[in-house]
């Protein structure tokens, strides 16, 4: 623990009694120092436990996985200091990608460089070891580690500590902390980081499970498009937004022509493949901001935000032509040619409410099918008088 010494300029200044007294004093000092160290260690452990408990509570306040990752990088610095840090996620093909990061901009590392960074799990020794052992790992001095890989994004890193993120014995990814000071990290840092990573894993798993269940609840299982319930909720929101900001909103309603005959001829499995291909054609010919959905059976819809009727017409025509040529593609599973018809309606030109917009698009679709199929019709009030009662809500 230490040494206590007494010195004198006189010869034979100390005797056995002085030695015994000095020993007693040293023993008392040792006891006090040991108690003080124990107290400090207990206080640090208590502070760590409180921080981990608070972190755990904070991570359960949301089920948004992106928000949780931001909180992880924010709170981990309270238990293990870092200059930069990132969350790496393991992909199915052994690729490791950066999901969230913090602090790299201080060292001239761009967002683009971090977002594009991909590592091969089998080629990065420190990640490979953690994947095999599910234990944290320290690289005290990266400049003296023969396995450390210096990348453009890691030139500033002189000391590194990482912990695997493991949920239910399944490796999800890694939590990695960097420091610019050599030999900054040690085994104690690794142990604390491992405790933190276990909390992070639980929070992320819960969030991803919730997101998966939510996605399943709004998705048509056959085509992967949005389902009818989600479509209606989004259309209601977009109609309100379009009216508030006085912006155009168009709705496409699309239906496969003579699909019953195709199903009866080739069977329902072939019909399912046809529906998937039509869904893909819709996705490929609309923008990412648009919503495509399966409305029911062989009927599809698309919400085109900020789109007047003339532009919506062109989108619908592209979809009709894309489906018409599907059977000509090499390797297509289609057993025969397919066509679709489409109806277009726009707010505020053709309707003022969500219900009327759906009805107008449905009437336009019905008109297109009655007048030759494989075509697009933009709603006109004249259609209603020439078409028997037909409602999308039947």
N, C-alpha and C positions, 0 to 999 in steps of 0.2 A: 504493500500500500504506500509506503514511504519511509523516510529516515528522519529521526529527530536527533540533532547534535548540539552539544555544548562545547564551547571553546574558551580557553583562558590563556593569558600570557604568563601565568605563574606555573612553575614546575610542581607536579604532584598536587594540583589544585583540587582534584576530585578524588573521592574515596568510594568505598563500596556502598556507603549509605547514599551518596549522591547518585550512584548508578541505579540503586533500587528506586530512589525517588524519580529519577528520569524515566525508568521503565514504567512506573505507575502513571506518570504523566502521559507517556507515549500510549499506554493502553487506553487511557481515557480519551485521548485525542482520536485514536483509531476507532473506538466505539462511536464517538460523535460523528466522525467522517463516514463510517459505515451506515450509521442511522440516516445521515444527511443524504448519502447516495441512494439509500433505499427509498427515502422519502421522495427524492427527485425522480427516481425511476417509477415509483408508484404514481406520482403526479403526472408524469409523461404518459403512462399507460392509461390513467383515468382520462386525460385529455384526448388521447387517441381513441379510446372507447366512446367518449362523448361525441367526437367528430364523426366517427364511423356511424354511430347511431343517428346523428343528425343528417348525415349524408344519405343513409338508408331511407329516412323519412322523406327527404327532399326528392329522392329518385322515385318514390311511389306517388308523388303528386301529379304525375302525368303518365299517359300511355302513348305518348308521341315519341317514337324511337329516336328521331332526330334531336328533339329537345332533351331526351335523357342523355344522349352522347355529349351534348353541350354541357350539361350539368356534371357529367363524369369528369370532363377535362377541367371544369371550374373547381370542383371540390377536391380532386386528387392532389392539387397543389397545396392544400391545407395540411395534408398528412405526409406528403413526400414532395419537397421542393423540386422545381424543374425550370429550365430555360425554354424548352419547347417540348411538346408532347403530342402524341397522336393515338388514335384508335385504328387498328388494322383489323380487317375482317377477312376471314378465310372463305374463299369461293369453292365451288364444287370441283373445280379442276386443279386444285392445289395452288391457284393464284391467290396472292394476298394483296388486297387493295386498301388504300387509305380512305376511311369513312369520315373521320373528323380529325382536325388538327388545330394546334394553337401555338403561337409564339414563333413560328418559322419566318414570318415576315421581317422580324427584327434582324435576321441574318441574311437578308436578301433573297430568300426563297419565295418564289411567286406562288400564287394560288394555283395557277395552271400546272406548275411543276408538281405540286402536291397531289392535285386531283388526278393527274395522269400517271402517277407512280404505281407501278405494279412489280411485285416480287414473286419469285418462285419459291415456295416453301422448302423444296428439297435443296435449293441452292444457297439459302441464307442460314448459316450455321446456328446463330442464336435463336431464330424462330423455329428451326427444325428441332433443336434440343427441347425447347419448351413444349412443342407439339408432341414429342415422344414421352416426356416425363410429366407433363401437366404441372410443372414446378416453375417458380420464377427464376430469373437469371440476371446476373450482374456482369457487366463488362466494365471493370473499374477504370481502365485506361485504354481507350480505343486505339491510341497510337502504338500500343505495345501488344495488341491482340492480333495474332496472325490470321484469324478468321474474320476480322471485321472488314466489312465492305464499305469503302468510302464512295458515296454517291454525291451528285450535285446538291441533293437536298440535305446531306448529312455532314458537310465539311466542318461545321461549327461544333460537332459533337465530340467531346473528349471523354465523357463518362456516360454510361448508359445502363438503365435498368428496365426490365420488362417482366410482365406477368401474363400468363395465358388467361383468357376469358373462357371459362368452362361452365356450361349449364347442363346439369343432368348427365355428367360424364362425357358430354359432347363438346368438342373444341369449337368455339364460335370465332375467336380471333385473339388479338393481343392488345395490351395496354402498354405503351412504350414511352418512357420519359428520358429526356436528354439534358445534359449539363455541359457547360463550356469549361468547367474546372476538372482537370484530370484527377482520378481517384476520389471523386466526390461521393459516389454511391458505394454502398457496402451491403453485406448480407442482411443487416437490420432493415435497410430501406426495402430490400426485396421482400422480406416477410410482411412488412406493412402493406406494400403494394399488392401482394397476393391477397390479403384480407379485403382490401378495397376492390380488387378485381372480382372477387366472389360476389360482392354486393352488386357490382355493375352487371355481372352475368345474369343474376336473378331479375334485375329490373329490365334488362334488354329482352330477355326471354319472354317475360310477361307482356311487354309492349309488342313484340313481334307476333306473339300468339293472338293478341287482341286485334292487331292490324290484319292478320291473316283471316280471322273470323269475320271481321268487318268487310274485308274485300270479298269474301265468299258470299256475304249477305247481299251485296250490291251487284254481283256478277252473274251473268247467265253461264251455267256450267258447260254448256255445249260449245258456244261460240267464243266465250271470253269477253264479249261485249258487256256493257252495263245491262242490268235487267230492267223490267218495266217499272218496278217500284222506284228505283234510283232515278230512272229517266224522268218520271213524273215529279219527283222532288226537285231535281235540277231544273226542269223546265219552269216550274213555279218560281224558283229563285231568279232564273234568267229573264222571265217575263217581267217580274217586278223591277229588276235592274234596268231593263230596256226602257220601261215606261218612265222610271225615275230620271234617267239620263237622256230620254228621248232619242234612243238609238235603235236601228233596225235589228230585228231578230227573225231568222227564218227557220222553218221546220220542214224537213224532208220526211215523207212517209213512203217506204219502198216495199214492194210485195213481189215475190217470185211468181212468174206466170206459169199457169198449168202445173203447179208443183205436185198436186195430188196425183196427176197422171205419171209424173216422174217417180214418185214414191211407189205407186202401185206397180209400175213396170220393173223397177230395179231394187225395190226393197227399202226399208227404213234406214239401214246402215248407210246405203248410198245417198239417201236423202240427207242424212246428218252431215256427210262429207260435203254435200252441196251447200248446205247452210253455213258451214265453216268457211267455205271459199267465198261466199257472198259477203260474209262478215269481214273477211280479210280485204276484199275489194273496197268495202266502205271505209275501213281504217286507212287504207293506202291512198284514198282519194279525198280525204278530209284533213283538216289541220289538227295539230295536237290540242289546240284549245277547244275544238269542237267535241261534242259528245255523241258517240254512236251507241245504239242500244238495240237489243232484240225486243220488239214490242209484244211478240207472241206468235207462235206457230212459224209461218214463213214470212212474217211481216217485221220490218226493221224501221228504225227512225234515226234521224240525226238532227241535233240542235246546232245551228250555225250562228254563233254570236257575231254581232257587228256586221251582218251580211244582208244586203238588200236582195230583193227577189231576182234581179237580173243576174247577180253573181251566184245566188243559190241555184238558179236554173243551170248554170254551167257546171256546178259541182254535181248536181243530179245527173246531168248528161254524161259526165265522165264516169260516174258509177255505172250507169246503164250500159255504156260501151265496154267498160272493163269486164262486167259480168258476161256480156254477149260474147267476148273473146276468150273466156276462161277455158273452154273446151279445146282451144287450139294450142294451149301451152303444152310443151313436152312434159310427159310424166303426170299429166293431170289425172286425178281419180274420177273425174266426171265421166259418166257413161254415155251422155248425150249432151247436146247444147242446151244451155239454160238462158233465159232472159228474165229481166225484171222490169216492172213499171214503177214510176215514181210520181208523187204529187208534192207540189211546193206551195207553201203558204208563208206569208210574211206579216209580222207585226210592225207597224200599225196598219199597213196597207189593206190587209184582208181580215184582221181580227183585232179585238181590244183586250181579250182575256185568254188565259191558257186554254180553257175548254173550247172556245171558238177557234183558236189557232189549230188545235188538234183536229177539230171537225172540218175546218177549211182544207187542211192538208189531206185528210181522208177523202173528202169529196173530190179533190183534184186527182188523187190516186184512182179513185173509182172511175173518173172520167177518162183517164189515160188507158185503163184496162178495157173500158167499153169501146174505145175508139182505136183499136189496133194492137195494144200491148207493146212492150219493148220501147216505151217512149216516156216522155216527161210532160206533165201538164202543170201549169201554174194556175192557182185558183182564180176563178172568175165568178162573180155573182150569178152569171148566166148558167153556170153548171148546176146549181141547186134546183133550178126549175126544170131541168131536163133529165135529172137523175132521181130514181125512186128513193124513198127515205132510206138512208144508209148511214149509220153512226159508228164512230170509233169506239163508242162506249157500250155498244150492243154486246 
